[in-house]
Structures are given as structure tokens and as C-alpha cells.
């Protein structure tokens, strides 16, 4: 059982701690890791438990949690304002503007991605980047612990 094992370590020590934990798990040992450093948990752990108000909000494989959250895409175009209006007018996707001017969108299915691509091109917003993106553990954590249950 490890509680914040990387606290106070320099980058090399953190790497060595991650490698040790991973090696122990690969050798069949169960390692319980408690940490608020979610990027570290994401890198080391296969299974997670997320607690909300004293109750388990999720327990299981990290990959399964990501699948439940669904895939999103990062979108950058030659005209992000036109792209935003095209995306907002297309009911097959939900979009969130990002601080860097790009959009993150969540498609209903793969056909919606293809249709959106066509609509963007027709509107003159040429695609610079349309990249699939899995949610980070931090994003999933906040989704499970903040707001509605």
C-alpha cells in the first residue's frame, strides 16, 4: 500500500518509483496506490477507484472508464469562427471552445465526423487538425466528482 509515493522525489526518483510500481504489478503483486497526482496514477495504474462524498463513484479499469466517457476530437481550422458556427449548427456533435481557439467536439458516431469534415470544407474552414483524443483521468475525475451525480 503506497500513499503519495512520489512526493518529494526529483524527476529521476519519480520515474524510478513508477518503474518499481509497474514492475511489482507485472510480477503479479497487487499494489494499492493512493495519490492526488492523477497524471501519475494514469501512467502507473490499470484500475482506479474514484470517491465522491465518501462513496465510490467509479471502480474498474481505466480503459473502461475512458470508453464510457466517449471519444472527443480536437479541431483546428483556417477559420475557427466559421468552424464554431458550423459545429454549433450540427446536432450530431457537441462542442466546447478551448482557450487556444480550437474546439473540442464529441461526435455521435464516426459518420458525424465525416459529415462535419465535409460541412467545414464547404463553409471554407479548412481543417488543420482533427485529432481523436481520449479524456485524461483528471477530466474524468472532475466529471465524476463535481456537479450532478
N, C-alpha and C positions, 0 to 999 in steps of 0.2 A: 504494500500500500504506500503510495507516494503522494505527498501533499506539496504542491508547488516545487517540484524537484529542480527546476532551472533557475529559481530565484537566486539572485546574487552571482550567477555564473557569467563569465565572459562568453563571447560568441563561440569560441572553441569548446569551452566546457558545456555549453548548451547543446552543441552538436554532438559531443560525446555522450551526454545524458540521453539524447534522443536515440542514438545508435544503441546504447545499452538497453534501453526500454524495448526497442524494436527487436533486438537480439533475444532478450528474455522471452518475449511473446512468441517469436518464431520458434523457439525451443520448447514451446508448449506451456510456459508458465503464464498464469493469469496475473496481470498487473493492473491494479486499480490506481488510476491517476486522477487526482483532484487538482484542477487548475482553472484560473480565470483567464489564462493566456490561450484564447481559443485557436489562434493560428498554430500554436504548439500542439494542442490537443488534436487538431485536424491533421497535422503532419504525422503524429505518432499512433493515434488510436483508430481501431476498426469499428468499435462500438462506442456509443455515447449514451449518457443519461442526462437529460436537461430537467432541472427542477424549477417549478414556478409556484411561488407561495406555499412551499412545503410539500407540494405534490409533484409526482413525476409527470411532466408534460410530454416527454418522449423518452423512450428507451429502445435501443436497437442499433442496427448497422447504420453507419454514417451514410453509406451509399444509398440505402433505402430512404433515409430522410431527405437526401437530395432529390431522389426520384419523386417523392411526394410533393416537394416544393415546385417541381416542374422546371423546365429549361427556359432560360431567358437568353436574349441576344443583345449585344451592344451594337448600336447603329450610329455610324457617322457618314455624312453625305457632303456633297459640294454645296448644299444649301440646307442647313439644318432647320431653318424656319419653315421652309416648304415641306421638308420631311415631317416636322412636327404636325403640321396641318393635315398631311396625307394620313399619318398614323392615327390622329385623333378622329378622322372621318372613316376609319376602317374598323368595324366592330369585331373582327376576328382576332384582334390583338389588344392588349392593354399596355400602355406605355408610361414610363416615368422619365421625365427630363433629368439629366445628370448635370452636375456643376460644371463639367468641362464642355458643355454644349452638345454632347452626344445624347442619344436616347437609349434607354434600356426598355426592351419590349418583351412581352410574354405572349407567344402565339398560341392560338387554339390547337393548331396542328402544323405539320410540315407544309401542307398546301397553302396555309395562310402566309407562311414565309415567302413562298414562291410568288403568290399574288401580290404581297406587299412590295416585293422587289420590282415587279412589273409596274405597279402604280407609282412607285418612286421615280423610276426611269421616265415614265410618261409625263410626270409632273416637272421633270428637269432637275430633280435632286439625284445626281449620280452617286452611286454607292462607293464610298471609300473603304468602309469596314462594315461588315455584317457578320459578327462572330458569335457563335454559341458560347454561353457562359453558365457554369454551374454556380449555384449560390454558395457563399462561404459559410462556414459554421457560425461565424459571428452574425451574419444576416439571418440565418435560420434560428439562432438563439433568440434574437430580438423579436422575430416573428412569433415565436412560441411563448415568450415571456412578457411581452408588452401588448397592451390593447386588449381586444376581446379574446376570450379563451378559445 
